[in-house]
């Protein structure tokens, strides 16, 4: 059963039977918004990029994104860059896989961001979402849908944090501006 999350909501990442999740996928999907023009409606390709920033005691220690597809320890892996989007209705355009059992013990938070590398704003995006999927069985656990566009080029989407012996996901959905995860660091830090 999928939990449709709202901004600021946190959920435990445990299986329905009470067991602990071992591997999750953060999926990102989007479509280009149709624009009305002189010759009818049209869409423009949108290049959004998913990133995962790994933190230890509020300090960034590693990042996974389209130019560094795997964390140094191998626990987090990006499946590859999608330059145009298009799924936006359930399928993932970009995915980041997290092997929760292999994440080093000193890593206490992983923040997921999405940004427009080409500088297009979210006014040009529709049907954007992020979701957490149990990678062992393909079951969608949680989904956060971005509401409305805006004059920003990035979103601090969600984070997973260690809580006791397990993990929880928090939907953040905070707009930001930047073309890369480095540009977003000042916007990420208040959410740690």
N, C-alpha and C positions, 0 to 999 in steps of 0.2 A: 504494500500500500504506500503510495507516494504522499509525502507531506508537502503541500503548497505553502512555501514560506513567505513571510512578510519581512520587510526591512527590520533588522535588529533581533529577529527571532533566532533562538538557538535550539538545536535538537541534538540528542545523543546519537552517536553513530554506533548503535548496537543492533544486532540482528533481532528480528521479532521474537526469536526463541530465547533471547537473553544472552546469546553468545556474542563474542567480540568480532567485529569486522576485521578482515585481514588485508583486503585490497579494495580500494575504491577508485572510481574514475570521476573526475570533474569534467563534465562535458559542457561545451559552449556552443550555442547556435544562434544564428541571426539571418535576416534577409535585408536586402536594400529596400528602403521605402520607395514606393512609386511616387514620382513627381509629375505633376501636370505641366505640360509645355505647350508650345504653339502647335505642335503636331500630335497632340494626344499625350497619354501618360508614358513614362519611361522609367527605367531604373538604371542606376549607376553602380558598378561593382564596389563593394565595401570590403576593405582588408582590415579585419579586427584581429588582434593577437592576444592569445591567452598566455599568462605567465603565472608561475608559482614562486613566491619568495619564502625561503625557509629561514626561520628566526630561532635564535637561542638567547634567552634573557633579553628580549627586545632588540637584539642586534642581528642584522642580516648576515647569514653565513653562507648562503648558496642561493642560486636562482635557476629556474628551468624556464626556458622560453625558446622561440624559434631559432635562435643562434647558439643555444646551449641546451640540447634536447634531453639531457640526462643530468641529474644531480651527481655531484662528485662521488657520493656513496652508492649511487645506483638505485636508491629507493623511490625516486620520483622521476617520471619519464614523460616527455611531451611526444605526441604521436606525429607531429609535423604541422607545418604552416599551411593554412588554407587562405588563399589570396582573395577570394571572392565571396565566401559565405554561401548562403542559399538554403540550408536545411530549414532552420528557424521554426519548424513545425513539429519538432520532436527529435529528429536526428541531430547528431553532434557535428559541427563543422570543425572544431578543434577539441582535443581531449588531452588531459593530463592524468596519468595513472600514478597512484600513490600506493606503494606497498607498505601499509601501516606497520607491519611487523619488522620491516627493515629500516624504518626511519630511526636514525641514531637517537639515543635517549636524551641527549642534550638539546635536540630540536623540540621546542615546545609549541610552536605555531607555524602554520603554513598559510600564507595569504594569497588568494587568487585574484588576479586583476585581468582586466581586458582593456586594451587601448587601440586606437586607430593610428596605425603607423604612418598612414598617408595624411593624417590630420583632418579627416572628415568628422563631422560632429554626429552625435547620436540622433539628431533630427533626421538624419538620412538613413537611420536604421529602424527596422520594425521586427517584431516577433523575436526579440533577443531574450535569451535565458541562460542560466547555468543550472546544472543539476549534478547530484551525487548519485552514482550507481554502484551497487555492490558488484565488483568486478568478478567475483566467483560465480555468480548466477545471473548477472545481467539485470537484476531487479532495481528499478529506480527507487531511491529512498527519499529524496527531497529535490524540490525544484524551486528556483527563485526566478521569477519573470521580471524583467526590467519594464517599468511602466513609463510610457511617454518618452519622447526624445528631449534633447536639450542642447544648449550651446557648449557642450563639453565633449572632450575627445577620449575620455576614459572613465572606467568605473572600478572602484574597489569592490569586487563582487561578494566575496565570502572569505571566511577563514575556517580552518580546522585547528582545534587547540587540544592539547592533552588535558584531561580532567581525570584525576585519580589514575586508574589503570587503563582508561579508555580515551576516546576522542569525542569531541562534539563539533558540530558545524554551526556557524553563525552567519546568517545572511546579512551583509553589510549594505550593498547597493548605494554606495556613496559616489556621487559624480566627482570627477577630477579632470584635470587637463594635463596632457602629456602624450608623447608618441612612443615612449618606452617605459619599462618598469622603473628605470633610474629616475625618470622625470616624476614618477608617482610616489617616490619614497616619502617626501614631506606629508603627503596625504594618507599614506599607509600607517605611519608611526602612531597617530592618535588612537588607532583601533587595536593596538597591542595590549 
